[in-house]
């Protein structure tokens, strides 16, 4: 369309700043953001939690007062005529905005009526939406009874009852399983293609950035980049590699590589360590200690995240977030334990009793079987993952492991204790860090540490020593008297981990520990966890986050309360390898497993 | 944007479906008033009933016996006889009795020589209200007994006794008859405010209001669709309490239903308006509930004149009572139940309710914005 270029941009932000004031404190959510989104395309607002994504979306939807700067939606000044702007956009808030005690049909009818969709059109449009979302068979079901993925699709359908000129989706894929995530993207891509829909979508998943035509990258309220994702990823092209070494465990290798000059980023990806090098730097073929260790280095296609991390790390001017201000070599052994084990101690320990042992573990709630006869073992010093979508039975399993919920059937031993009889003794050996960091938000850092130390019955000198250790180890010194609520997310996470480690547990349980955390804080967190595992702490992670699965030594993939598959990340990915997907990702592997499990039922 | 019948119809339909599927709104409208009315109706009464009293008779004789039987003849007291004041004191300290009546050894002698004799009365002043009531009842009983005695003795005794028994608390009419109508106003204040405040807070909590705001539905339509269904529910609750008052508590109803309905409608609009106003501040159901109790129920209970006489409050507090909508409704209810359509009472108070309803609904409309901050 030739007229396209003359139309005003779908969304235009000019020097938009926004602050929130609570309890006398001012927090900047957005700082001088200038950006725009084109029509007929998907623009991603990408960044970790607390980056200002939701604030930006709400400002665009006219839900927040414009404090400073100017926002235009389809050429309309939102501050001046919010109603006019709202009449032309569709908006889906984070929890989809569904009435849970209304059925699918009633929800669609309600939104059709409040959006003044003419009765004649309603029928045709409704049918089309149902076909697209696959919700047809569930018309009479209450929205509250739908799965997370179906809720998300219904939420989307409700915003599409009248074709909006601009569709705003605030984190539509949060907490949704990978299959639904893929389906949602398929719907969006289809609409953009067939109806020239304009979409602005926020997400904290960097891999979703690659699906957008354009990306606004936010970090702590600042616009880091406004770019096309392929071009942005290409910035680190020729600098991304998979590295492996026969003589070193992947965690030791990663630790070494992370300290090597010229390496900007080193993360564990299944059996490999993925590195991104500085521009012009050679891959560190021989530079690694122990000298002469032969490394296998394979160039891999760059990812959006590679460039993002490289960007932030290589430009000191861009004010690194405090969460990564920690010195690179500041990750020593976490415990008093001497960690000078031989590199192959893990093989040796195979003869030991497993630290966590579950055999045909089952939990029923009435007729509903939340966990259906699952079995797995975790050995000392292993990082083990329970991977599954919401509702797969992860949380129930987790609660049983913590001794908070008795099993209906089966055997469960943690640290040698049968949880049926000695749940309290087992709990003393466990450190637990919840997804939302179970900290007391009104207490200061020091008060939180003291509270958890006393909760674990540490006394006098021992208690003082552990608190001093936590402050030193997690570099909490500068914030010791700060109220936890006001800490940046990365610091909250550190404090939560410090509290969980206060009593030197043998086993560490992590519940989606890094979901929504920015990539740098996530890296730092996993380096600590790796160091813990190296020193012999057993780590169990539950997550629906494919990223986190890559860090695990072994995984059990859960769906509908059953273990679909178990093994190390590489072997799981191996199963999904096809001619079409020669390099399957963890997500591909996960989806392949789910589809394979669904097939016999469909037949 | 012009109001759209279609949008309002869609919103009303949604609200109706929610009310049917989630019975919490029905519980607030019907169950809560019924429970509160029963609890307060039976619990809040100003009539002493079987109050335990210690009776110290140092020298029992025919005269003291006569007085004792007079005391025992009322349903207000139960008596326990002690021989010494010390023993009665112990029972008093142990809170076994609420008061002591002390007839000294010279009671009979003084009575026959002077025609009057002092009796000692000790009441527990901690609960001042009950103490005063006991005192009043005792004086009454004492006076009744003296006058009966003087009548029996007749002029033959020639005693200069003059007694004017003034029955302030009519023993036939229980205080419940004027408390229950007032109570309806208090209960409906809470119900009305809770209905709107909670359902809107629920929409905040679930994020549905956020989605609704970015549709073509105007804030006026959203508010109207909240007000109408809960007005109907509230009127239903009002009717239920009315039926309870008449049937369960046997309170007479002497006014006209039409007047009562009209006044109730005005009052309910004010109460629902308060709820709407609360919901513009409180974004979750817990906070909304707390605020509703603190800013609507408690002031209505204390400042509406339903128990505590407004006339005897300090002027500053009296001033505050004017913004308590329940105050006007209590007066109308008491008139409707106990006296009938007393227009000189009903009209000014109904006007006040109309003003209150307009203020609260108007403020709710102004306070509501299609924004989150």
Interface residues (C-beta under 8 A of the other chain):
Chain A: X58 X61 X62 X63 X64 X65 X82 X83 X86 X87 X89 X90 X91 X92 X93 X94 X95 X96 X97 X98 X99 X100 X101 X102 X106 X109 X110 X111 X112 X113 X114 X115 X116 X142 X155 X158 X159 X168
Chain B: X1 X4 X6 X7 X9 X10 X11 X13 X14 X17 X18 X21 X22 X206 X207 X208 X210 X211 X212 X213 X214 X215 X216 X217 X218 X370 X371 X372 X373
